[in-house]
Amino acid sequence: MTDDKLILLLKCCIAVGLGLISLGIYFHNYSDTVEAMGVKGIIISAMCVAFGMALSLPTKMYLTFILVKRETERKEQD
């Protein structure tokens, strides 16, 4: 897998993770259906946030790749 494909995959994971976190927050704060479900609704919103947090973890890897790529470009220019 090339670096560009890996970076694209990390970006997709980050975007899906942030979307799931937002969805979980929406469910928890604004959705009447999830509120009417009781404990099951709380579990659904919590699972959205939990999976979103797990998918957002690659942000550190993405930033590391960007910094390493930038540093190698600088060394090639010198």
C-alpha positions as CSV (number, residue, x, y, z in Angstrom):
1,M,0.0,0.0,0.0
2,T,1.4,3.3,-1.0
3,D,1.7,6.3,1.4
4,D,-1.0,8.2,-0.5
5,K,-3.5,5.4,-0.3
6,L,-2.7,5.0,3.4
7,I,-3.2,8.7,4.1
8,L,-6.6,8.5,2.2
9,L,-7.7,5.6,4.3
10,L,-6.7,7.4,7.5
11,K,-8.7,10.5,6.3
12,C,-11.7,8.4,5.6
13,C,-11.5,6.7,9.1
14,I,-11.2,10.1,10.7
15,A,-14.2,11.5,8.8
16,V,-16.4,8.5,9.6
17,G,-15.3,8.7,13.3
18,L,-16.1,12.4,13.6
19,G,-19.5,11.7,11.9
20,L,-20.3,8.9,14.4
21,I,-19.3,11.1,17.3
22,S,-21.6,13.8,16.0
23,L,-24.4,11.3,15.4
24,G,-24.1,10.0,19.0
25,I,-24.2,13.5,20.4
26,Y,-27.3,14.3,18.3
27,F,-29.0,11.1,19.5
28,H,-28.2,11.8,23.1
29,N,-29.2,15.5,23.1
30,Y,-31.8,16.0,20.5
31,S,-33.5,12.8,19.4
32,D,-36.9,12.1,21.0
33,T,-37.0,8.5,19.6
34,V,-33.7,7.5,21.4
35,E,-35.0,9.2,24.6
36,A,-38.2,7.2,24.4
37,M,-36.2,4.0,24.0
38,G,-34.8,4.4,27.5
39,V,-31.7,2.5,28.4
40,K,-31.4,1.0,24.9
41,G,-31.4,4.5,23.4
42,I,-28.6,5.5,25.8
43,I,-26.6,2.4,24.7
44,I,-27.1,3.2,21.0
45,S,-25.9,6.8,21.4
46,A,-23.0,5.7,23.6
47,M,-21.9,3.1,21.0
48,C,-22.0,5.7,18.3
49,V,-19.7,7.9,20.3
50,A,-17.4,4.9,21.3
51,F,-17.0,3.7,17.7
52,G,-16.4,7.2,16.6
53,M,-13.7,7.7,19.1
54,A,-12.0,4.5,18.1
55,L,-12.1,5.5,14.4
56,S,-10.7,8.9,15.2
57,L,-7.6,7.5,16.8
58,P,-5.6,7.5,13.5
59,T,-5.4,11.3,13.6
60,K,-2.0,11.0,15.4
61,M,-0.7,8.6,12.7
62,Y,-2.0,10.9,10.0
63,L,-0.2,13.9,11.5
64,T,3.0,11.9,11.9
65,F,2.9,10.9,8.2
66,I,2.4,14.5,7.2
67,L,5.3,15.7,9.3
68,V,7.6,13.0,8.1
69,K,6.7,13.6,4.5
70,R,7.3,17.4,4.9
71,E,10.7,16.7,6.5
72,T,11.8,14.4,3.7
73,E,10.8,17.0,1.1
74,R,12.9,19.6,2.9
75,K,15.9,17.4,3.0
76,E,15.5,16.7,-0.7
77,Q,15.5,20.4,-1.5
78,D,18.7,21.1,0.5
